[in-house]
Amino acid sequence: MASMLVGAVPIGRLDVAVDKLRSAKGLIRVCLTADPANFPACVDDADAITRNVPAGTRGMRFDGLPHGSYAIAVIHDENANAKLDTLAGIPREGFGFSRNPAIGFGPPHFAAAKFAVAGDAEIQRIRMRYIF
């Protein structure tokens, strides 16, 4: 039995709560990644976990995550068109990030949103922000 555990990667669970959604219209689009180069978009990250859930769903669970550092980006896609709508580069829909970092011009860097999954039942509360 002990030989089966050699080399086993410790895993954990992450619960994510999304706060301050202005409506239940559309979808919540979530990107969970451990790759700084692919944050916040997760476009070229084969290991990223992405989810699209109804905006009325204010929480989600990620089971079986290997221990390590991650960051989360969330978009409130109110019109469900599969993208973050912008006007002159400024988001017209809600957005949020793990650890709720300060927002300047553009999204935060991975380091500002990074958190550790080091055990079971880790929690991230993400506050949505709206500019328009």
Helices and strands as residue ranges (DSSP letters): H 2-5, E 11-19, E 27-33, G 36-38, E 49-54, E 59-66, E 68-77, E 86-87, E 90-91, E 94-97, H 110-113, E 115-117, E 122-127
